[in-house]
Amino acid sequence: MSKWNKKPWVENCEDGSQILHYSGYWDNGRMIILREALDADHPEHLYNYLKSEGIKPEDFGIYCPVEQGAREKFGSMTKEELIKLCWDLSKELDALYRAGF
């Protein structure tokens, strides 16, 4: 196992605080990649890498990139606006499928 692919762990301190130890990079065998630069759904993305080891990333200020992106893009929209957007996109996808795309 490469030093970049070690499992993350949490160290409990005497004062009750915790320290998260992890590798910010992933070695895929050909190159070393910054975990946060991977696609949000990649299993080695920093958030997913920590979750897969049973660590709650939110406890250490690391949040789901999908949720963060959605908040940035759609955070100011009302429920009705979001429903309309979903409906419009659904109709557009249906039209694309019918057209053979």
Secondary structure, DSSP 8 states (H G I E B T S, - for coil): --GGG---EEEE-TTS-EEEE--SEEE-SS-EEEGGGS-TT-TTSHHHHHHTTT--GGGGT---HHHHHHHHHHTT--HHHHHHHHHHHHHHHHHHHHTT-
